[in-house]
Amino acid sequence: MANKGQQPPYLHLAELTASQFLDIWKHFDADGNGYIEGKELENFFSQLEIARRGAGADPSNAAFKGKMTEFMQKFDKNKDGRIEMSELAQILPTEENFLLCFRQFVGSSTEFMAAWRKYDTDRSGFIETNELKGFLSDLLKKANRHYDDQKLLEYTQTILKMFDLNGDGKLGLSEMARLLPVQENFLLKFQGVRLTAEQFNAIFAYYDKDGNGYIDEQELDALLKDLYEKNNKSLNGYKQSIMALSDGGKLYRTELEIVLCREPMQ
């Protein structure tokens, strides 16, 4: 947790650039797990109060806890008690809000996958760094946002800093999906059901009987029935979420693996 006297970058600004937004995210997501939670969340809310109202509060104080509860009720869209990147984009005033612009472009998980497949042509679950500029350019054009080459370069570099953490020049579907609105993020719907690589290999091989690398909707019904009976979970809503990944009714191995595996293979 940062010192109370340490002013984090840019919270006082009326409008943030994409790179300033990233600096704030990295400052408060101290452990880099993709969420602002626990002590990080208390620190963020306290510093936000200082920036906006000129005074902070003691996190142990009941009044502070009450104000923080109201804040989370407003912005924690999936009610998981922590702030994700897409939720932070709703809180902070980002210049030309490129994160919200992204969400306006994809709209739904189905549209997100359609945009993703344009660049992930080999269905690897990744797009290469050199394809990202085109991906973001399409995004901005679709959202009717005016931009110049310098701004497009800034957005591209910011996304790379966010998601290409190991510097391998690839951006993963599971990472980029974090920019979707919480209610549209198909990955979040499956957090309670995660298979190991071995379990996934076995179950996919069982249902992909012809070994063509994908299963169809009928085979998915059987797979989900088997999967959720074992986990004592209802099927309601899960089939629709997974079918958002399909391409003409075909669910390809790499994309399904990203949803169902604890640690998708690269």
Buried (B, 14 or more C-beta within 10 A) or exposed (E): EBEEEEEBEBBEBEEBBBBBBBBBBEBBBBEEEBBBBEEBBBBBBBBBBBBEEEEBBEBEEEEBBEBBEEBBEEEBBBEBEBBBBBBBBBBBEBBBBBBBBBBBBBBBBBBBBEBBBEBBEEBBBBBEBEBBBBBBBBBBEBBEBEBEEEBBEBBBBBBBBBBBEEEEEBBBBBBBBBBBBBEBBBBBBBEEBBBEEEBBBEBBEEBBEEEEEBBBEEBBBEBBEEBBEEEEBEEEEBBEBBBBBBEEEBBBBBBBBBBBBEEBEE
